[in-house]
Amino acid sequence: DGRVVEATTKGVVETNLAWFLFGKDYCAVSRPNFLTEEQKWLVADYCKRQIGKPYDFSINTSNIDKFYCSEIIYHAIKFVLGESPFKLKVVLGQETIAPSDFYNATK
């Protein structure tokens, strides 16, 4: 419906797609082809239910009370599948997931 759920420094918010893209030089779209159509809707629903939660400045994937940008997608897919197809990386002592980790993922 032209809306994006994203985790920003203001927390998890829903944004108009045009506003989300405004001012960006590049945008990449990754399609989780390993999910069924129903699972994709469940991932979107999970993300929508996180609206209002704070931003995860500690970049801690073990806490689902707050989220950073790629973490919300990681947890949404993990919730729907029961496990994550993505490997977390340790950065500065924290298990993290970055947008490039989705791009480089294999299933």
C-alpha distances in whole Angstrom, upper triangle without the diagonal:
4,6,9,12,15,18,20,24,22,21,18,15,11,11,9,9,11,14,13,15,17,21,20,23,21,18,19,16,18,17,19,20,22,20,19,16,17,18,14,12,15,15,12,13,16,15,13,16,18,16,20,22,24,24,27,29,32,29,30,29,31,29,26,26,25,23,23,20,21,23,20,18,22,22,19,20,24,23,21,24,27,28,27,27,27,31,31,33,36,36,38,39,35,33,30,27,26,23,26,27,24,24,28,27,29,28
4,7,10,13,17,18,21,20,20,17,14,10,9,6,5,8,10,10,11,13,17,17,19,18,15,16,14,16,16,19,20,23,21,21,18,19,19,16,15,17,16,13,15,17,15,14,17,18,16,19,21,23,23,25,27,30,28,29,28,30,29,26,26,24,22,21,19,20,22,19,18,22,22,19,21,24,24,23,25,28,29,27,27,27,30,30,32,34,34,36,37,34,32,29,26,24,21,24,25,22,23,27,26,28,28
4,7,10,13,15,18,17,16,13,10,7,6,5,5,8,9,9,11,13,17,16,19,18,15,16,14,16,16,18,20,23,20,21,18,18,18,15,14,16,14,11,12,14,12,10,14,15,13,15,18,19,19,22,24,27,25,26,25,27,25,22,22,20,18,18,16,17,19,16,15,19,19,17,19,22,21,21,24,26,26,25,25,25,28,28,30,32,31,33,34,31,29,26,23,22,19,22,24,21,22,26,25,27,28
4,6,10,12,15,15,13,10,8,6,5,6,6,9,10,7,10,13,16,15,18,16,13,14,12,14,14,16,19,21,19,20,18,18,17,14,13,15,12,9,12,13,9,9,13,12,11,14,15,17,16,18,21,23,21,22,21,24,22,19,20,17,15,15,12,13,15,12,12,16,16,14,16,19,19,19,21,24,24,22,23,22,24,24,26,28,27,30,30,27,25,22,19,18,16,19,20,18,19,22,22,25,25
4,7,10,13,12,10,7,6,4,6,9,9,13,12,10,13,15,18,17,20,18,15,15,14,15,15,16,19,21,19,20,18,18,17,14,13,13,11,8,10,10,6,6,10,9,8,11,12,13,13,15,18,20,18,19,18,20,19,16,16,14,12,12,10,11,12,9,10,13,14,12,14,17,16,17,20,21,22,20,21,20,23,22,24,26,25,27,28,24,23,20,17,17,15,19,19,17,19,22,22,24,24
4,6,10,10,8,6,6,6,7,10,11,13,12,9,12,14,16,15,18,16,14,14,14,15,16,17,21,22,20,22,21,21,19,16,16,16,13,11,13,12,8,9,12,10,8,11,11,11,10,12,14,17,15,17,16,19,17,15,15,12,9,9,6,9,10,8,9,12,13,12,15,17,17,18,21,22,22,19,21,19,21,20,21,23,22,24,25,21,20,17,15,14,13,16,17,16,18,21,21,24,24
4,7,8,5,4,6,9,10,14,14,17,14,12,14,16,17,16,19,18,16,16,16,17,19,19,23,23,22,24,23,23,21,18,18,18,15,13,15,13,10,11,12,9,9,10,9,8,6,8,11,13,12,14,13,16,14,12,12,9,6,5,5,8,9,7,10,12,12,13,15,17,17,19,21,22,21,19,21,19,20,18,20,21,20,21,22,18,18,15,14,13,13,16,17,16,19,21,21,24,25
4,5,5,6,7,10,10,14,14,16,13,11,14,15,15,15,18,18,16,17,18,19,21,22,26,27,25,28,27,27,24,22,22,21,18,17,18,17,13,14,15,12,11,11,10,9,6,9,10,13,12,15,15,18,16,15,14,11,9,7,7,10,11,11,13,15,16,16,19,21,21,23,25,26,25,23,24,22,23,21,21,22,20,21,22,19,19,16,16,14,14,18,19,18,20,23,23,27,28
4,5,8,10,13,13,17,18,19,16,14,17,17,17,17,20,20,19,20,21,22,25,25,29,30,29,31,30,30,28,25,25,25,22,20,21,19,16,17,18,14,13,12,11,8,5,8,8,12,12,15,16,19,16,16,14,11,10,8,9,13,13,13,16,18,18,19,22,23,23,25,28,28,27,25,26,24,24,22,22,22,20,20,22,19,20,17,17,16,16,20,21,21,23,25,26,29,31
4,7,8,11,12,15,17,19,15,14,17,17,18,18,22,22,21,22,23,24,26,27,30,31,29,31,30,30,28,25,25,24,21,20,20,19,16,15,16,13,11,9,9,7,6,10,11,14,15,17,18,20,17,16,14,11,11,10,11,15,15,14,17,19,19,20,23,24,24,26,28,28,28,26,28,26,27,24,25,25,23,24,25,22,22,20,20,19,19,23,24,23,25,28,28,32,33
4,6,10,12,15,17,19,16,14,18,19,20,20,23,22,21,22,22,22,24,24,28,28,26,28,27,27,24,22,22,21,18,17,17,15,12,12,13,9,8,6,6,4,4,8,10,13,13,15,15,17,14,13,11,8,8,8,10,13,12,11,14,16,16,16,19,20,20,22,25,25,25,23,25,23,24,22,23,23,22,23,23,20,20,18,18,17,18,21,22,21,24,26,26,29,30
4,7,10,13,15,17,15,13,17,18,20,19,23,22,19,20,19,20,21,21,25,25,23,25,24,23,21,19,18,17,15,13,13,12,9,9,10,6,5,5,5,6,7,10,12,15,14,15,15,17,14,12,11,8,7,8,9,12,11,9,12,14,13,13,17,18,17,19,22,22,22,21,23,21,23,21,23,24,23,24,24,21,20,18,17,17,17,20,21,20,22,25,24,27,28
4,6,10,12,15,12,11,15,16,18,18,21,21,18,19,19,20,21,22,25,26,24,25,23,23,21,19,18,18,15,13,13,13,10,8,10,8,5,6,8,9,10,13,15,18,17,19,18,21,18,15,14,12,11,11,11,14,14,11,14,17,16,15,18,20,19,21,24,25,25,23,25,24,26,24,26,27,26,27,28,24,24,21,20,19,18,22,23,21,23,26,26,29,29
4,7,9,12,11,9,13,15,17,17,21,20,17,18,17,19,19,20,24,25,23,23,21,21,20,17,16,16,15,11,12,13,9,8,11,10,7,9,11,13,13,17,19,22,20,22,21,23,21,18,17,15,14,14,13,15,16,13,14,18,17,15,18,21,20,20,23,25,25,24,25,24,27,26,27,29,28,30,31,27,26,23,21,20,19,22,23,21,23,26,26,29,29
4,6,8,7,6,10,11,14,14,18,17,15,17,16,18,19,21,24,26,24,25,22,23,22,19,18,19,17,14,15,16,12,11,14,13,11,12,15,15,15,18,20,23,22,24,23,26,24,21,20,18,16,15,13,16,17,15,16,19,20,18,20,23,23,23,26,28,28,26,27,26,28,27,28,30,29,31,32,28,27,24,22,21,19,22,24,22,23,26,26,29,30
4,6,5,6,9,10,13,14,17,17,15,17,16,18,19,22,24,26,24,25,22,23,23,19,18,20,18,15,16,18,15,13,17,17,14,16,18,19,19,22,24,27,25,27,26,29,27,24,24,21,19,19,16,18,20,18,18,22,22,20,22,25,25,25,28,30,30,28,29,28,30,30,31,33,32,34,35,32,30,27,25,23,20,24,25,23,24,27,28,30,31
4,5,5,6,9,12,12,15,14,12,13,13,15,16,19,21,24,22,23,21,22,22,18,17,20,18,14,17,18,15,15,18,18,16,18,20,21,20,22,24,27,25,27,26,29,27,25,25,22,20,19,16,17,20,17,17,21,22,20,21,24,24,24,26,29,29,27,27,26,28,28,29,32,31,33,34,31,30,26,23,21,18,21,23,21,21,25,25,27,28
4,5,5,6,10,11,13,13,12,14,14,18,19,22,24,27,26,27,24,25,25,21,21,23,21,18,21,22,19,18,22,21,19,21,23,23,22,25,26,29,27,30,29,32,30,28,28,25,23,21,18,20,23,21,20,24,25,23,25,28,28,28,30,33,32,30,30,29,31,31,32,34,33,35,36,33,32,28,26,23,20,23,25,23,23,27,28,30,31
4,5,5,8,10,13,14,13,16,16,19,21,24,26,29,27,28,26,27,26,23,22,24,22,19,21,22,18,18,21,20,17,19,21,20,19,22,23,27,25,28,27,30,29,26,26,23,21,19,17,19,21,20,20,23,25,23,25,28,28,28,31,33,32,30,30,29,31,30,31,33,31,33,35,32,31,27,25,23,20,23,25,23,24,27,28,31,32
4,6,8,8,12,12,10,12,13,16,18,20,23,26,24,26,24,25,24,20,20,22,19,16,19,20,16,16,19,18,16,17,19,18,17,20,21,24,22,24,24,27,26,23,23,20,18,16,13,15,18,16,16,20,21,20,22,25,25,25,27,30,29,27,27,25,27,26,27,29,27,29,31,28,27,24,21,19,16,19,21,20,20,24,25,27,29
4,6,6,9,9,7,11,12,15,17,20,23,26,25,26,25,26,25,22,22,24,21,19,21,22,19,19,22,21,19,21,22,22,20,22,23,26,24,26,26,29,28,26,27,23,20,18,15,17,20,19,18,21,23,22,23,26,27,27,29,31,31,28,27,26,28,27,28,30,28,30,32,29,28,25,22,19,16,19,21,20,19,23,24,27,29
4,6,9,10,10,14,15,19,21,24,27,30,29,30,28,30,29,25,25,27,25,22,24,25,22,21,25,23,21,22,24,23,21,24,24,27,25,28,28,32,30,29,29,25,22,20,17,19,22,22,21,25,26,25,27,30,30,30,33,35,34,31,31,29,31,30,30,32,30,32,34,31,31,27,25,22,19,21,24,23,23,26,28,30,32
4,6,9,10,14,17,20,23,26,28,31,31,32,31,32,31,28,28,30,27,24,27,27,24,24,27,25,23,24,25,24,21,24,23,26,25,28,28,32,31,29,29,26,23,20,18,20,23,23,23,26,28,27,28,31,32,32,34,36,35,32,32,30,31,30,30,31,29,30,33,31,30,27,25,21,19,21,24,23,23,26,28,31,33
4,6,7,11,13,17,20,23,25,28,28,30,29,30,29,25,26,28,25,23,26,26,22,23,26,24,23,24,24,23,21,22,22,25,23,26,26,30,29,28,28,25,22,19,16,17,21,21,20,23,25,25,26,28,30,30,32,34,32,29,29,26,28,27,27,28,26,28,31,28,28,24,22,18,16,17,21,20,19,22,24,27,30
4,7,10,14,17,20,23,26,28,29,31,30,32,30,27,28,30,27,25,28,28,25,26,29,27,26,27,28,26,24,25,25,27,25,28,28,32,32,30,31,28,24,21,18,19,23,23,22,24,27,27,27,30,32,32,33,35,34,30,29,27,28,27,27,29,27,29,32,30,29,25,23,19,16,17,21,20,18,21,24,27,30
4,7,10,13,17,20,22,25,25,27,27,29,27,24,25,27,24,23,26,26,23,24,28,26,25,27,27,26,23,24,24,26,24,27,26,30,30,29,30,26,23,20,16,17,20,21,19,22,25,24,24,27,29,29,30,32,30,27,26,24,25,25,25,27,25,28,30,28,27,23,20,17,13,14,18,17,15,18,21,23,26
4,7,10,13,16,19,21,22,24,23,25,24,20,22,23,20,19,22,23,20,21,24,23,22,24,24,24,21,22,23,25,22,25,24,27,27,26,27,24,20,18,14,14,18,18,16,19,22,21,21,24,26,25,26,29,27,24,23,21,23,23,23,26,24,27,29,26,25,21,18,15,11,13,16,14,13,16,18,21,23
4,7,10,13,15,18,19,21,20,23,21,18,20,22,18,18,21,21,19,21,24,23,22,25,25,24,22,22,23,25,22,24,23,26,26,25,27,24,20,18,14,13,17,17,14,17,20,19,18,21,23,23,23,26,24,21,20,18,20,20,21,24,23,26,28,25,23,20,16,13,10,10,13,11,9,13,15,17,19
4,6,10,12,15,15,17,17,19,18,14,17,18,15,15,19,19,17,19,22,21,21,24,24,24,22,23,24,26,22,24,22,26,26,24,26,23,20,18,14,13,16,16,13,15,18,17,16,19,21,20,21,24,22,19,18,17,20,20,22,25,24,28,29,26,24,20,17,14,10,12,13,10,9,13,14,16,18
4,6,9,11,12,15,15,17,15,12,15,17,14,14,18,18,16,18,21,21,21,24,24,24,22,22,24,25,22,23,20,24,24,23,25,23,19,18,14,12,15,14,11,13,16,15,13,16,19,17,18,21,19,16,14,14,17,18,20,23,23,27,27,25,22,19,15,13,10,10,11,8,7,11,11,12,14
4,6,9,9,11,11,14,12,10,13,15,12,13,16,17,16,18,21,21,22,25,25,26,24,24,27,27,24,25,22,25,25,23,26,24,21,20,16,14,16,15,12,13,16,14,12,16,17,16,16,19,18,16,14,14,18,19,21,25,26,29,30,27,24,21,17,16,13,13,13,10,10,12,12,12,13
4,5,6,9,10,12,10,8,12,13,10,12,15,15,15,18,20,20,22,25,24,26,24,24,26,27,23,23,20,22,23,21,24,23,20,19,17,14,15,14,11,11,14,12,9,12,14,12,12,15,15,12,11,12,15,17,20,23,25,28,28,25,22,19,16,16,13,14,13,9,10,12,10,10,10
4,5,7,9,12,10,9,13,14,13,14,18,18,18,21,23,23,25,28,28,29,28,28,30,30,27,27,23,26,27,25,28,27,24,23,20,18,19,18,14,15,17,15,12,15,17,14,13,17,16,14,12,14,17,20,23,26,28,31,31,28,25,23,19,19,16,17,16,12,12,14,12,11,10
4,7,10,12,9,10,13,14,12,15,18,17,18,21,22,23,25,29,28,29,28,27,30,30,26,26,22,24,25,23,27,26,23,23,21,18,18,18,14,14,16,14,10,13,15,12,10,14,13,12,10,12,16,18,21,25,27,31,30,27,23,22,18,19,17,17,16,12,13,14,11,10,7
4,7,8,6,6,10,10,9,12,14,14,15,18,19,20,23,26,25,27,26,26,29,29,26,25,22,23,24,22,25,24,22,22,20,17,18,16,13,13,14,12,9,11,12,9,9,12,13,12,11,13,17,19,23,26,28,31,31,28,24,22,19,20,18,19,17,14,15,17,14,13,11
4,5,5,6,9,10,11,13,14,15,17,19,20,22,24,27,27,29,29,29,32,32,29,28,25,26,27,24,27,27,25,25,23,21,21,19,16,16,17,14,12,14,14,11,11,14,15,15,14,17,21,23,26,30,32,35,34,31,28,26,23,23,21,22,21,17,19,20,17,16,14
4,5,5,6,9,10,11,12,14,16,17,19,21,22,26,26,29,28,29,32,33,30,29,26,27,27,24,27,27,24,25,23,21,21,19,16,17,18,14,13,16,15,12,13,17,18,18,17,19,23,25,28,32,33,36,36,32,29,27,24,24,22,23,22,19,20,22,20,19,17
4,5,5,6,9,10,11,12,14,15,17,19,21,24,25,27,28,28,32,32,29,28,25,26,26,23,25,25,24,25,23,21,21,18,16,17,17,13,12,15,13,10,11,15,17,17,17,20,24,25,29,32,33,36,36,32,29,27,24,25,23,25,24,20,22,24,21,21,18
4,5,5,6,9,10,10,12,14,15,17,19,23,22,25,25,25,28,29,26,25,21,22,23,20,22,22,21,22,20,18,18,15,13,14,13,10,8,11,10,7,8,11,13,13,14,16,20,22,25,28,30,33,32,28,25,23,21,22,20,22,20,17,19,21,18,18,16
4,5,5,6,9,10,11,12,14,16,18,21,21,24,23,24,27,28,25,24,21,23,23,20,22,22,19,20,18,16,16,14,11,13,13,10,8,12,12,9,11,14,15,14,14,16,20,21,24,27,29,32,31,28,25,22,20,20,18,20,19,15,17,19,17,17,16
4,5,5,6,9,10,10,12,15,16,20,20,23,23,24,28,29,26,25,22,24,23,20,22,21,20,21,19,18,18,15,13,15,14,11,11,14,12,10,12,15,17,17,18,19,23,24,27,30,31,34,33,30,27,25,22,22,20,23,22,18,20,23,21,21,20
4,5,5,6,9,10,11,13,15,18,18,21,22,22,26,27,24,23,20,21,20,17,19,19,18,20,18,17,16,13,12,13,12,8,9,11,9,7,10,12,14,15,16,18,21,22,25,28,29,32,31,28,25,23,21,22,20,23,21,18,21,23,20,21,19
4,5,5,6,9,10,11,13,17,16,19,19,19,23,23,21,20,17,18,18,15,17,17,15,16,15,13,13,10,8,10,9,5,6,9,8,6,9,12,13,12,14,15,18,19,22,25,26,29,28,24,21,19,17,18,16,19,18,15,18,20,17,19,17
4,5,5,6,9,10,11,15,16,18,18,19,23,24,21,21,19,20,19,16,17,17,15,16,14,14,14,10,9,12,11,8,9,12,11,10,13,16,17,16,17,18,21,21,24,27,27,30,30,26,24,21,19,19,17,20,19,16,19,21,20,21,20
4,5,5,6,9,10,14,15,18,19,20,23,25,23,22,19,20,19,15,16,17,16,17,16,16,15,12,11,14,12,9,11,13,11,10,14,15,17,17,19,20,23,23,26,28,29,31,31,27,25,23,21,21,20,23,22,19,22,25,23,24,23
4,5,5,7,9,13,12,15,16,17,21,22,19,19,16,17,15,12,13,13,13,15,14,14,12,9,9,11,9,6,9,10,8,8,12,13,15,15,17,18,20,20,23,25,26,28,28,24,21,20,18,19,18,22,20,18,21,23,21,23,21
4,5,5,7,11,11,13,13,15,18,20,17,17,15,17,15,11,13,12,10,12,11,11,11,7,7,10,9,6,10,12,10,11,14,16,16,15,18,17,20,19,22,24,24,27,26,23,20,18,16,17,16,20,19,17,19,22,20,22,22
4,5,6,9,10,14,15,17,20,22,20,20,18,20,17,14,14,13,13,14,14,15,14,10,11,14,12,10,13,15,13,14,17,18,20,19,21,21,24,23,26,28,28,30,29,26,24,22,20,20,19,23,22,20,23,25,24,26,25
4,6,8,9,13,15,16,20,21,20,19,17,18,16,12,12,12,12,15,15,16,14,11,12,15,12,10,14,15,12,13,17,17,19,19,22,22,24,23,26,27,28,30,29,25,23,22,21,22,21,25,24,22,25,27,25,27,26
4,6,6,9,11,12,16,17,16,16,14,15,13,9,9,8,9,11,12,13,12,8,11,13,11,10,13,14,12,14,18,18,19,18,21,20,22,21,23,24,25,26,26,22,21,19,18,19,19,22,22,20,23,26,24,26,26
4,6,9,10,13,16,19,18,18,17,18,15,12,11,10,10,12,13,15,14,10,13,16,14,13,16,18,16,17,21,21,22,21,24,23,25,23,26,27,26,28,28,24,23,21,20,20,20,24,23,22,25,27,26,29,28
4,6,9,12,15,17,17,18,18,19,15,13,10,9,10,13,14,16,15,13,16,18,16,16,19,20,19,20,24,24,25,24,26,25,27,25,27,27,27,27,27,24,24,22,21,22,22,25,25,24,27,30,29,31,31
4,7,9,12,14,14,14,14,15,12,9,7,5,7,10,12,15,13,11,14,16,14,14,18,18,17,19,22,22,22,21,24,23,24,22,24,24,23,24,24,20,20,18,19,19,20,24,23,23,26,28,27,30,30
4,6,9,11,12,13,14,15,11,10,8,5,7,9,11,14,12,11,15,16,15,16,20,20,19,22,24,24,24,23,25,23,24,21,22,22,21,22,22,19,19,17,18,18,19,23,23,23,25,27,27,30,30
4,6,9,9,11,12,14,11,10,9,5,5,6,8,11,10,10,14,15,14,16,19,19,19,22,24,24,23,21,23,21,22,19,20,20,18,19,19,16,16,14,15,15,16,20,20,20,23,25,24,28,29
4,5,5,7,9,11,9,9,8,5,5,5,9,11,9,10,13,14,13,15,18,18,18,21,23,22,21,19,22,19,19,16,17,16,15,15,15,12,13,11,12,13,15,18,18,19,22,23,23,26,27
4,5,8,11,13,11,13,12,9,8,7,10,13,11,13,16,16,16,19,21,21,22,25,26,26,24,22,24,21,21,17,17,16,14,13,14,12,13,12,14,14,16,19,19,20,23,24,24,28,29
4,5,9,11,10,12,12,9,9,9,12,13,12,14,17,16,16,19,21,20,21,24,25,24,23,21,23,20,19,15,15,13,11,11,11,9,11,10,13,14,17,19,19,20,23,24,24,27,28
4,6,9,9,11,12,9,8,6,9,10,8,11,14,13,13,16,18,17,19,22,22,22,20,17,19,16,15,12,12,11,9,10,10,7,8,7,9,10,13,15,15,16,19,20,20,23,24
4,6,6,9,10,9,8,9,12,11,9,11,14,12,12,15,17,15,17,20,21,19,17,16,18,15,14,11,11,10,10,11,10,6,7,7,9,12,15,17,16,17,20,21,20,23,24
4,6,7,10,9,8,9,11,10,6,9,11,9,8,12,13,12,13,16,17,16,14,12,15,12,12,9,10,11,12,13,12,8,6,6,8,11,14,16,14,15,18,19,17,20,21
4,7,9,10,10,12,14,13,10,12,14,11,10,13,15,12,13,17,17,15,14,13,16,14,13,11,13,12,14,15,13,9,8,9,11,15,17,19,17,18,22,22,20,22,22
4,6,7,8,11,14,14,10,11,14,12,10,13,15,13,13,17,18,16,16,15,18,17,17,14,16,15,16,17,15,12,11,11,13,16,18,21,19,20,23,24,22,25,25
4,5,7,10,13,13,9,8,11,11,8,10,13,12,11,14,16,15,15,14,18,17,17,15,17,18,18,19,18,14,13,13,14,16,18,21,19,19,22,24,22,24,24
4,7,11,14,15,11,11,14,14,11,13,16,15,14,17,20,18,18,18,21,20,21,18,20,20,20,21,20,16,16,15,16,19,20,23,22,22,25,27,25,28,27
4,7,10,12,9,9,12,13,11,13,16,16,15,18,20,20,19,18,21,19,20,17,19,19,18,19,18,15,15,14,14,16,17,21,20,20,23,25,24,27,27
4,7,8,6,6,9,10,9,11,14,14,14,17,19,19,18,16,19,17,17,15,16,17,16,18,18,14,13,11,11,12,14,17,16,16,19,21,20,23,24
4,6,5,7,9,10,11,13,15,15,16,19,20,20,19,17,19,16,17,14,15,15,14,16,17,13,13,10,9,10,11,14,14,14,17,19,19,22,23
4,6,6,8,9,11,12,14,15,16,18,20,21,19,16,18,15,16,14,15,17,16,18,19,15,14,11,9,8,8,12,12,12,14,17,17,20,22
4,6,6,6,9,10,11,12,14,16,17,18,16,13,14,11,13,11,13,15,14,17,18,14,12,9,6,6,6,9,9,9,11,13,13,17,18
4,5,5,6,9,10,10,12,14,15,16,14,12,13,11,12,10,12,14,14,16,16,12,10,8,6,8,9,12,11,11,14,16,15,18,18
4,5,5,6,9,10,10,12,14,15,14,12,14,13,15,13,16,17,18,20,20,16,14,11,10,11,11,14,13,12,16,18,16,19,19
4,5,5,6,8,10,11,12,14,13,10,12,11,13,13,15,18,18,21,21,18,15,12,10,10,9,13,11,9,13,15,13,16,16
4,6,6,6,9,10,11,11,10,7,9,8,10,9,12,15,16,19,19,15,12,10,7,9,10,12,10,9,12,14,12,14,14
4,6,5,6,9,10,10,9,8,11,10,12,11,15,17,18,21,19,16,13,12,10,13,13,16,14,12,16,17,15,17,16
4,5,5,6,9,10,10,9,12,12,15,15,18,20,21,24,23,19,17,15,13,15,14,17,15,13,16,18,16,17,16
4,5,5,6,8,8,7,8,9,13,14,17,20,21,24,24,20,17,15,13,14,14,16,14,11,15,16,13,14,13
4,6,5,5,5,4,8,9,11,12,16,18,20,23,22,18,15,14,13,15,16,17,14,13,16,17,14,15,13
4,6,5,7,8,11,13,15,15,19,21,23,26,24,21,18,17,16,18,18,20,18,16,20,21,18,18,17
4,6,8,9,11,13,16,17,21,24,26,28,27,24,20,19,17,20,19,21,19,16,19,20,17,18,15
4,5,7,9,12,14,16,20,23,25,28,27,23,20,19,17,19,19,21,18,16,19,19,16,15,13
4,7,10,12,14,16,19,22,24,27,25,22,19,18,17,20,21,22,19,17,21,21,17,17,15
4,7,9,11,12,16,18,21,24,22,19,16,16,15,18,18,19,16,15,18,18,14,14,12
4,5,8,9,13,16,19,22,20,17,13,13,11,14,15,16,12,11,14,14,11,11,10
4,7,10,13,16,19,22,21,19,15,14,12,14,14,14,11,9,12,11,8,8,6
4,6,10,13,15,19,18,15,12,11,8,10,11,11,7,7,10,9,6,8,8
4,6,10,13,16,15,13,9,9,8,10,12,12,8,9,12,10,8,10,11
4,7,9,13,12,9,6,5,5,9,11,11,8,10,13,12,11,13,14
4,6,10,9,8,5,5,6,9,12,11,9,12,14,12,12,15,17
4,7,6,5,4,6,9,11,15,14,12,15,18,16,16,19,21
4,5,5,6,7,9,10,14,14,13,16,18,17,18,21,23
4,6,8,9,13,14,17,17,17,20,22,21,21,25,27
4,7,9,13,15,19,19,17,20,23,22,22,24,26
4,6,10,12,16,17,15,18,20,20,19,22,24
4,7,10,14,15,12,15,18,17,16,19,20
4,7,10,11,9,12,15,14,14,17,19
4,7,8,6,8,11,11,11,14,16
4,5,5,7,9,10,11,15,17
4,5,6,7,9,10,14,16
4,5,5,6,8,12,15
4,5,5,6,10,12
4,5,5,9,11
4,6,9,11
4,7,10
4,7
4
